[in-house]
Amino acid sequence: MFDSPIEACPVCGQIVVLDQTRVECAREHHCDSKTECPLQRFFTGLDFSAALAKDSLRKKGY
């Protein structure tokens, strides 16, 4: 079984699951786009639910 990494967010005051994108997290925890995310460095930045072309992934080193 895989346990997702989690971290306490000082902005929303909740535990955040880090196996998502920052945008998904902001939507779930109702952060607006102007809120600076203190957990930004922990998110992958890749939305694995969206279809991505192989070439765009190669350019990112994946």
PDB file with SEQRES, HELIX, SHEET and CRYST1 records, atoms N, CA, C and O in Angstrom:
SEQRES   1 A   62  MET PHE ASP SER PRO ILE GLU ALA CYS PRO VAL CYS GLY          
SEQRES   2 A   62  GLN ILE VAL VAL LEU ASP GLN THR ARG VAL GLU CYS ALA          
SEQRES   3 A   62  ARG GLU HIS HIS CYS ASP SER LYS THR GLU CYS PRO LEU          
SEQRES   4 A   62  GLN ARG PHE PHE THR GLY LEU ASP PHE SER ALA ALA LEU          
SEQRES   5 A   62  ALA LYS ASP SER LEU ARG LYS LYS GLY TYR                      
HELIX    1 AA1 ARG A   22  HIS A   29  1                                   8    
HELIX    2 AA2 GLN A   40  PHE A   42  5                                   3    
HELIX    3 AA3 LYS A   54  LYS A   59  1                                   6    
SHEET    1 AA1 2 ILE A   6  ALA A   8  0                                        
SHEET    2 AA1 2 ILE A  15  VAL A  17 -1                                        
CRYST1    1.000    1.000    1.000  90.00  90.00  90.00 P 1           1          
ATOM      1  N   MET A   1       0.837  -1.184   0.000  1.00  0.00           N  
ATOM      2  CA  MET A   1       0.000   0.000   0.000  1.00  0.00           C  
ATOM      3  C   MET A   1       0.879   1.244   0.000  1.00  0.00           C  
ATOM      4  O   MET A   1       1.894   1.287   0.695  1.00  0.00           O  
ATOM      5  N   PHE A   2       0.501   2.240  -0.764  1.00  0.00           N  
ATOM      6  CA  PHE A   2       1.256   3.481  -0.875  1.00  0.00           C  
ATOM      7  C   PHE A   2       0.593   4.555  -0.021  1.00  0.00           C  
ATOM      8  O   PHE A   2      -0.600   4.822  -0.161  1.00  0.00           O  
ATOM      9  N   ASP A   3       1.366   5.159   0.851  1.00  0.00           N  
ATOM     10  CA  ASP A   3       0.866   6.279   1.646  1.00  0.00           C  
ATOM     11  C   ASP A   3       1.358   7.574   1.028  1.00  0.00           C  
ATOM     12  O   ASP A   3       2.559   7.766   0.835  1.00  0.00           O  
ATOM     13  N   SER A   4       0.437   8.447   0.722  1.00  0.00           N  
ATOM     14  CA  SER A   4       0.796   9.738   0.130  1.00  0.00           C  
ATOM     15  C   SER A   4       1.442  10.628   1.181  1.00  0.00           C  
ATOM     16  O   SER A   4       1.074  10.574   2.355  1.00  0.00           O  
ATOM     17  N   PRO A   5       2.411  11.451   0.766  1.00  0.00           N  
ATOM     18  CA  PRO A   5       3.009  12.394   1.707  1.00  0.00           C  
ATOM     19  C   PRO A   5       1.991  13.465   2.091  1.00  0.00           C  
ATOM     20  O   PRO A   5       1.177  13.881   1.267  1.00  0.00           O  
ATOM     21  N   ILE A   6       2.043  13.904   3.334  1.00  0.00           N  
ATOM     22  CA  ILE A   6       1.139  14.937   3.822  1.00  0.00           C  
ATOM     23  C   ILE A   6       1.938  15.995   4.570  1.00  0.00           C  
ATOM     24  O   ILE A   6       3.058  15.750   5.020  1.00  0.00           O  
ATOM     25  N   GLU A   7       1.343  17.169   4.691  1.00  0.00           N  
ATOM     26  CA  GLU A   7       1.976  18.270   5.414  1.00  0.00           C  
ATOM     27  C   GLU A   7       0.876  19.195   5.937  1.00  0.00           C  
ATOM     28  O   GLU A   7      -0.159  19.362   5.293  1.00  0.00           O  
ATOM     29  N   ALA A   8       1.103  19.787   7.094  1.00  0.00           N  
ATOM     30  CA  ALA A   8       0.162  20.769   7.634  1.00  0.00           C  
ATOM     31  C   ALA A   8       0.358  22.095   6.910  1.00  0.00           C  
ATOM     32  O   ALA A   8       1.488  22.557   6.751  1.00  0.00           O  
ATOM     33  N   CYS A   9      -0.729  22.702   6.475  1.00  0.00           N  
ATOM     34  CA  CYS A   9      -0.669  23.980   5.760  1.00  0.00           C  
ATOM     35  C   CYS A   9      -1.007  25.113   6.737  1.00  0.00           C  
ATOM     36  O   CYS A   9      -2.088  25.129   7.325  1.00  0.00           O  
ATOM     37  N   PRO A  10      -0.080  26.056   6.905  1.00  0.00           N  
ATOM     38  CA  PRO A  10      -0.345  27.169   7.807  1.00  0.00           C  
ATOM     39  C   PRO A  10      -1.362  28.182   7.256  1.00  0.00           C  
ATOM     40  O   PRO A  10      -1.894  28.991   8.015  1.00  0.00           O  
ATOM     41  N   VAL A  11      -1.632  28.144   5.957  1.00  0.00           N  
ATOM     42  CA  VAL A  11      -2.586  29.082   5.362  1.00  0.00           C  
ATOM     43  C   VAL A  11      -4.024  28.624   5.581  1.00  0.00           C  
ATOM     44  O   VAL A  11      -4.855  29.390   6.069  1.00  0.00           O  
ATOM     45  N   CYS A  12      -4.317  27.374   5.219  1.00  0.00           N  
ATOM     46  CA  CYS A  12      -5.699  26.899   5.348  1.00  0.00           C  
ATOM     47  C   CYS A  12      -5.953  26.200   6.682  1.00  0.00           C  
ATOM     48  O   CYS A  12      -7.104  25.972   7.055  1.00  0.00           O  
ATOM     49  N   GLY A  13      -4.874  25.858   7.407  1.00  0.00           N  
ATOM     50  CA  GLY A  13      -5.026  25.230   8.711  1.00  0.00           C  
ATOM     51  C   GLY A  13      -5.457  23.776   8.639  1.00  0.00           C  
ATOM     52  O   GLY A  13      -6.019  23.244   9.597  1.00  0.00           O  
ATOM     53  N   GLN A  14      -5.196  23.127   7.507  1.00  0.00           N  
ATOM     54  CA  GLN A  14      -5.591  21.737   7.317  1.00  0.00           C  
ATOM     55  C   GLN A  14      -4.383  20.907   6.898  1.00  0.00           C  
ATOM     56  O   GLN A  14      -3.342  21.439   6.511  1.00  0.00           O  
ATOM     57  N   ILE A  15      -4.548  19.587   6.985  1.00  0.00           N  
ATOM     58  CA  ILE A  15      -3.545  18.665   6.479  1.00  0.00           C  
ATOM     59  C   ILE A  15      -3.751  18.542   4.970  1.00  0.00           C  
ATOM     60  O   ILE A  15      -4.870  18.336   4.500  1.00  0.00           O  
ATOM     61  N   VAL A  16      -2.664  18.671   4.223  1.00  0.00           N  
ATOM     62  CA  VAL A  16      -2.713  18.661   2.766  1.00  0.00           C  
ATOM     63  C   VAL A  16      -1.996  17.421   2.244  1.00  0.00           C  
ATOM     64  O   VAL A  16      -0.899  17.093   2.697  1.00  0.00           O  
ATOM     65  N   VAL A  17      -2.620  16.735   1.288  1.00  0.00           N  
ATOM     66  CA  VAL A  17      -2.003  15.599   0.613  1.00  0.00           C  
ATOM     67  C   VAL A  17      -1.163  16.152  -0.522  1.00  0.00           C  
ATOM     68  O   VAL A  17      -1.655  16.947  -1.324  1.00  0.00           O  
ATOM     69  N   LEU A  18       0.097  15.745  -0.603  1.00  0.00           N  
ATOM     70  CA  LEU A  18       1.038  16.360  -1.536  1.00  0.00           C  
ATOM     71  C   LEU A  18       1.198  15.616  -2.858  1.00  0.00           C  
ATOM     72  O   LEU A  18       2.049  15.989  -3.666  1.00  0.00           O  
ATOM     73  N   ASP A  19       0.406  14.577  -3.100  1.00  0.00           N  
ATOM     74  CA  ASP A  19       0.513  13.850  -4.369  1.00  0.00           C  
ATOM     75  C   ASP A  19      -0.446  14.410  -5.414  1.00  0.00           C  
ATOM     76  O   ASP A  19      -1.074  13.657  -6.159  1.00  0.00           O  
ATOM     77  N   GLN A  20      -0.551  15.716  -5.464  1.00  0.00           N  
ATOM     78  CA  GLN A  20      -1.412  16.416  -6.400  1.00  0.00           C  
ATOM     79  C   GLN A  20      -0.672  17.664  -6.870  1.00  0.00           C  
ATOM     80  O   GLN A  20       0.440  17.937  -6.417  1.00  0.00           O  
ATOM     81  N   THR A  21      -1.280  18.412  -7.765  1.00  0.00           N  
ATOM     82  CA  THR A  21      -0.663  19.673  -8.180  1.00  0.00           C  
ATOM     83  C   THR A  21      -1.083  20.771  -7.228  1.00  0.00           C  
ATOM     84  O   THR A  21      -2.043  20.615  -6.473  1.00  0.00           O  
ATOM     85  N   ARG A  22      -0.368  21.878  -7.262  1.00  0.00           N  
ATOM     86  CA  ARG A  22      -0.698  23.016  -6.422  1.00  0.00           C  
ATOM     87  C   ARG A  22      -2.080  23.555  -6.763  1.00  0.00           C  
ATOM     88  O   ARG A  22      -2.825  23.967  -5.875  1.00  0.00           O  
ATOM     89  N   VAL A  23      -2.425  23.554  -8.052  1.00  0.00           N  
ATOM     90  CA  VAL A  23      -3.730  24.041  -8.502  1.00  0.00           C  
ATOM     91  C   VAL A  23      -4.850  23.176  -7.929  1.00  0.00           C  
ATOM     92  O   VAL A  23      -5.865  23.700  -7.470  1.00  0.00           O  
ATOM     93  N   GLU A  24      -4.673  21.860  -7.953  1.00  0.00           N  
ATOM     94  CA  GLU A  24      -5.682  20.958  -7.393  1.00  0.00           C  
ATOM     95  C   GLU A  24      -5.845  21.188  -5.895  1.00  0.00           C  
ATOM     96  O   GLU A  24      -6.962  21.199  -5.378  1.00  0.00           O  
ATOM     97  N   CYS A  25      -4.724  21.371  -5.205  1.00  0.00           N  
ATOM     98  CA  CYS A  25      -4.757  21.617  -3.770  1.00  0.00           C  
ATOM     99  C   CYS A  25      -5.478  22.935  -3.462  1.00  0.00           C  
ATOM    100  O   CYS A  25      -6.315  22.993  -2.561  1.00  0.00           O  
ATOM    101  N   ALA A  26      -5.151  23.983  -4.208  1.00  0.00           N  
ATOM    102  CA  ALA A  26      -5.783  25.284  -4.002  1.00  0.00           C  
ATOM    103  C   ALA A  26      -7.291  25.192  -4.210  1.00  0.00           C  
ATOM    104  O   ALA A  26      -8.059  25.796  -3.462  1.00  0.00           O  
ATOM    105  N   ARG A  27      -7.712  24.450  -5.210  1.00  0.00           N  
ATOM    106  CA  ARG A  27      -9.140  24.270  -5.473  1.00  0.00           C  
ATOM    107  C   ARG A  27      -9.804  23.545  -4.311  1.00  0.00           C  
ATOM    108  O   ARG A  27     -10.880  23.940  -3.863  1.00  0.00           O  
ATOM    109  N   GLU A  28      -9.171  22.495  -3.827  1.00  0.00           N  
ATOM    110  CA  GLU A  28      -9.737  21.689  -2.737  1.00  0.00           C  
ATOM    111  C   GLU A  28      -9.823  22.463  -1.424  1.00  0.00           C  
ATOM    112  O   GLU A  28     -10.778  22.295  -0.665  1.00  0.00           O  
ATOM    113  N   HIS A  29      -8.828  23.310  -1.156  1.00  0.00           N  
ATOM    114  CA  HIS A  29      -8.776  24.016   0.126  1.00  0.00           C  
ATOM    115  C   HIS A  29      -9.203  25.478   0.012  1.00  0.00           C  
ATOM    116  O   HIS A  29      -9.026  26.257   0.949  1.00  0.00           O  
ATOM    117  N   HIS A  30      -9.765  25.844  -1.138  1.00  0.00           N  
ATOM    118  CA  HIS A  30     -10.368  27.160  -1.372  1.00  0.00           C  
ATOM    119  C   HIS A  30      -9.379  28.315  -1.231  1.00  0.00           C  
ATOM    120  O   HIS A  30      -9.730  29.371  -0.704  1.00  0.00           O  
ATOM    121  N   CYS A  31      -8.147  28.121  -1.699  1.00  0.00           N  
ATOM    122  CA  CYS A  31      -7.163  29.205  -1.743  1.00  0.00           C  
ATOM    123  C   CYS A  31      -7.358  29.968  -3.052  1.00  0.00           C  
ATOM    124  O   CYS A  31      -7.608  29.359  -4.092  1.00  0.00           O  
ATOM    125  N   ASP A  32      -7.247  31.281  -3.006  1.00  0.00           N  
ATOM    126  CA  ASP A  32      -7.368  32.032  -4.257  1.00  0.00           C  
ATOM    127  C   ASP A  32      -6.006  32.098  -4.944  1.00  0.00           C  
ATOM    128  O   ASP A  32      -4.988  31.727  -4.360  1.00  0.00           O  
ATOM    129  N   SER A  33      -6.000  32.568  -6.176  1.00  0.00           N  
ATOM    130  CA  SER A  33      -4.773  32.567  -6.973  1.00  0.00           C  
ATOM    131  C   SER A  33      -3.733  33.565  -6.461  1.00  0.00           C  
ATOM    132  O   SER A  33      -2.564  33.477  -6.838  1.00  0.00           O  
ATOM    133  N   LYS A  34      -4.132  34.504  -5.617  1.00  0.00           N  
ATOM    134  CA  LYS A  34      -3.206  35.505  -5.083  1.00  0.00           C  
ATOM    135  C   LYS A  34      -2.520  35.034  -3.797  1.00  0.00           C  
ATOM    136  O   LYS A  34      -1.576  35.671  -3.330  1.00  0.00           O  
ATOM    137  N   THR A  35      -2.985  33.934  -3.231  1.00  0.00           N  
ATOM    138  CA  THR A  35      -2.403  33.404  -2.013  1.00  0.00           C  
ATOM    139  C   THR A  35      -1.072  32.738  -2.323  1.00  0.00           C  
ATOM    140  O   THR A  35      -1.006  31.859  -3.182  1.00  0.00           O  
ATOM    141  N   GLU A  36      -0.017  33.145  -1.636  1.00  0.00           N  
ATOM    142  CA  GLU A  36       1.291  32.516  -1.823  1.00  0.00           C  
ATOM    143  C   GLU A  36       1.295  31.193  -1.060  1.00  0.00           C  
ATOM    144  O   GLU A  36       1.012  31.162   0.138  1.00  0.00           O  
ATOM    145  N   CYS A  37       1.607  30.130  -1.737  1.00  0.00           N  
ATOM    146  CA  CYS A  37       1.553  28.793  -1.146  1.00  0.00           C  
ATOM    147  C   CYS A  37       2.869  28.464  -0.422  1.00  0.00           C  
ATOM    148  O   CYS A  37       3.925  28.428  -1.052  1.00  0.00           O  
ATOM    149  N   PRO A  38       2.809  28.225   0.894  1.00  0.00           N  
ATOM    150  CA  PRO A  38       4.018  27.879   1.628  1.00  0.00           C  
ATOM    151  C   PRO A  38       4.501  26.452   1.360  1.00  0.00           C  
ATOM    152  O   PRO A  38       5.616  26.092   1.738  1.00  0.00           O  
ATOM    153  N   LEU A  39       3.672  25.650   0.716  1.00  0.00           N  
ATOM    154  CA  LEU A  39       4.015  24.257   0.423  1.00  0.00           C  
ATOM    155  C   LEU A  39       4.375  24.048  -1.049  1.00  0.00           C  
ATOM    156  O   LEU A  39       4.522  22.908  -1.489  1.00  0.00           O  
ATOM    157  N   GLN A  40       4.516  25.116  -1.803  1.00  0.00           N  
ATOM    158  CA  GLN A  40       4.758  25.059  -3.243  1.00  0.00           C  
ATOM    159  C   GLN A  40       5.869  24.083  -3.627  1.00  0.00           C  
ATOM    160  O   GLN A  40       5.723  23.344  -4.600  1.00  0.00           O  
ATOM    161  N   ARG A  41       6.951  24.066  -2.898  1.00  0.00           N  
ATOM    162  CA  ARG A  41       8.113  23.236  -3.272  1.00  0.00           C  
ATOM    163  C   ARG A  41       7.836  21.733  -3.156  1.00  0.00           C  
ATOM    164  O   ARG A  41       8.594  20.923  -3.690  1.00  0.00           O  
ATOM    165  N   PHE A  42       6.767  21.361  -2.470  1.00  0.00           N  
ATOM    166  CA  PHE A  42       6.469  19.948  -2.276  1.00  0.00           C  
ATOM    167  C   PHE A  42       5.625  19.333  -3.393  1.00  0.00           C  
ATOM    168  O   PHE A  42       5.609  18.112  -3.546  1.00  0.00           O  
ATOM    169  N   PHE A  43       4.931  20.150  -4.167  1.00  0.00           N  
ATOM    170  CA  PHE A  43       4.053  19.632  -5.218  1.00  0.00           C  
ATOM    171  C   PHE A  43       4.854  19.247  -6.455  1.00  0.00           C  
ATOM    172  O   PHE A  43       5.890  19.846  -6.746  1.00  0.00           O  
ATOM    173  N   THR A  44       4.368  18.241  -7.182  1.00  0.00           N  
ATOM    174  CA  THR A  44       5.079  17.727  -8.346  1.00  0.00           C  
ATOM    175  C   THR A  44       5.073  18.697  -9.519  1.00  0.00           C  
ATOM    176  O   THR A  44       6.058  18.786 -10.252  1.00  0.00           O  
ATOM    177  N   GLY A  45       3.991  19.415  -9.703  1.00  0.00           N  
ATOM    178  CA  GLY A  45       3.890  20.316 -10.846  1.00  0.00           C  
ATOM    179  C   GLY A  45       3.365  19.624 -12.084  1.00  0.00           C  
ATOM    180  O   GLY A  45       3.058  20.289 -13.074  1.00  0.00           O  
ATOM    181  N   LEU A  46       3.252  18.302 -12.059  1.00  0.00           N  
ATOM    182  CA  LEU A  46       2.714  17.553 -13.186  1.00  0.00           C  
ATOM    183  C   LEU A  46       1.322  17.052 -12.842  1.00  0.00           C  
ATOM    184  O   LEU A  46       1.113  16.435 -11.798  1.00  0.00           O  
ATOM    185  N   ASP A  47       0.383  17.321 -13.721  1.00  0.00           N  
ATOM    186  CA  ASP A  47      -0.980  16.840 -13.546  1.00  0.00           C  
ATOM    187  C   ASP A  47      -1.096  15.513 -14.286  1.00  0.00           C  
ATOM    188  O   ASP A  47      -1.254  15.494 -15.507  1.00  0.00           O  
ATOM    189  N   PHE A  48      -1.021  14.421 -13.564  1.00  0.00           N  
ATOM    190  CA  PHE A  48      -1.030  13.099 -14.185  1.00  0.00           C  
ATOM    191  C   PHE A  48      -2.410  12.688 -14.683  1.00  0.00           C  
ATOM    192  O   PHE A  48      -2.540  11.679 -15.377  1.00  0.00           O  
ATOM    193  N   SER A  49      -3.443  13.456 -14.340  1.00  0.00           N  
ATOM    194  CA  SER A  49      -4.774  13.148 -14.854  1.00  0.00           C  
ATOM    195  C   SER A  49      -4.983  13.732 -16.248  1.00  0.00           C  
ATOM    196  O   SER A  49      -5.921  13.341 -16.943  1.00  0.00           O  
ATOM    197  N   ALA A  50      -4.132  14.655 -16.663  1.00  0.00           N  
ATOM    198  CA  ALA A  50      -4.236  15.260 -17.986  1.00  0.00           C  
ATOM    199  C   ALA A  50      -3.344  14.515 -18.968  1.00  0.00           C  
ATOM    200  O   ALA A  50      -2.259  14.057 -18.608  1.00  0.00           O  
ATOM    201  N   ALA A  51      -3.797  14.398 -20.191  1.00  0.00           N  
ATOM    202  CA  ALA A  51      -2.995  13.741 -21.225  1.00  0.00           C  
ATOM    203  C   ALA A  51      -1.859  14.667 -21.641  1.00  0.00           C  
ATOM    204  O   ALA A  51      -2.090  15.821 -22.005  1.00  0.00           O  
ATOM    205  N   LEU A  52      -0.640  14.161 -21.586  1.00  0.00           N  
ATOM    206  CA  LEU A  52       0.530  14.934 -21.981  1.00  0.00           C  
ATOM    207  C   LEU A  52       1.257  14.226 -23.119  1.00  0.00           C  
ATOM    208  O   LEU A  52       1.375  13.001 -23.138  1.00  0.00           O  
ATOM    209  N   ALA A  53       1.731  15.009 -24.047  1.00  0.00           N  
ATOM    210  CA  ALA A  53       2.498  14.429 -25.147  1.00  0.00           C  
ATOM    211  C   ALA A  53       3.859  13.964 -24.637  1.00  0.00           C  
ATOM    212  O   ALA A  53       4.434  14.593 -23.748  1.00  0.00           O  
ATOM    213  N   LYS A  54       4.377  12.876 -25.189  1.00  0.00           N  
ATOM    214  CA  LYS A  54       5.676  12.342 -24.764  1.00  0.00           C  
ATOM    215  C   LYS A  54       6.790  13.380 -24.909  1.00  0.00           C  
ATOM    216  O   LYS A  54       7.687  13.452 -24.069  1.00  0.00           O  
ATOM    217  N   ASP A  55       6.733  14.169 -25.954  1.00  0.00           N  
ATOM    218  CA  ASP A  55       7.791  15.155 -26.190  1.00  0.00           C  
ATOM    219  C   ASP A  55       7.837  16.210 -25.078  1.00  0.00           C  
ATOM    220  O   ASP A  55       8.921  16.642 -24.688  1.00  0.00           O  
ATOM    221  N   SER A  56       6.686  16.624 -24.569  1.00  0.00           N  
ATOM    222  CA  SER A  56       6.692  17.630 -23.523  1.00  0.00           C  
ATOM    223  C   SER A  56       7.286  17.053 -22.234  1.00  0.00           C  
ATOM    224  O   SER A  56       7.900  17.783 -21.457  1.00  0.00           O  
ATOM    225  N   LEU A  57       7.110  15.772 -22.007  1.00  0.00           N  
ATOM    226  CA  LEU A  57       7.694  15.148 -20.831  1.00  0.00           C  
ATOM    227  C   LEU A  57       9.205  14.986 -20.989  1.00  0.00           C  
ATOM    228  O   LEU A  57       9.951  15.152 -20.024  1.00  0.00           O  
ATOM    229  N   ARG A  58       9.658  14.663 -22.202  1.00  0.00           N  
ATOM    230  CA  ARG A  58      11.099  14.527 -22.448  1.00  0.00           C  
ATOM    231  C   ARG A  58      11.828  15.834 -22.197  1.00  0.00           C  
ATOM    232  O   ARG A  58      12.935  15.840 -21.658  1.00  0.00           O  
ATOM    233  N   LYS A  59      11.213  16.936 -22.584  1.00  0.00           N  
ATOM    234  CA  LYS A  59      11.825  18.251 -22.383  1.00  0.00           C  
ATOM    235  C   LYS A  59      11.986  18.571 -20.900  1.00  0.00           C  
ATOM    236  O   LYS A  59      12.879  19.324 -20.514  1.00  0.00           O  
ATOM    237  N   LYS A  60      11.115  17.994 -20.074  1.00  0.00           N  
ATOM    238  CA  LYS A  60      11.195  18.214 -18.631  1.00  0.00           C  
ATOM    239  C   LYS A  60      12.115  17.196 -17.953  1.00  0.00           C  
ATOM    240  O   LYS A  60      12.337  17.265 -16.744  1.00  0.00           O  
ATOM    241  N   GLY A  61      12.646  16.257 -18.730  1.00  0.00           N  
ATOM    242  CA  GLY A  61      13.575  15.284 -18.180  1.00  0.00           C  
ATOM    243  C   GLY A  61      12.936  14.016 -17.665  1.00  0.00           C  
ATOM    244  O   GLY A  61      13.550  13.288 -16.885  1.00  0.00           O  
ATOM    245  N   TYR A  62      11.696  13.732 -18.090  1.00  0.00           N  
ATOM    246  CA  TYR A  62      11.010  12.522 -17.621  1.00  0.00           C  
ATOM    247  C   TYR A  62      10.991  11.452 -18.671  1.00  0.00           C  
ATOM    248  O   TYR A  62      10.453  10.369 -18.440  1.00  0.00           O  
TER     249      TYR A  62                                                      
END                                                                             
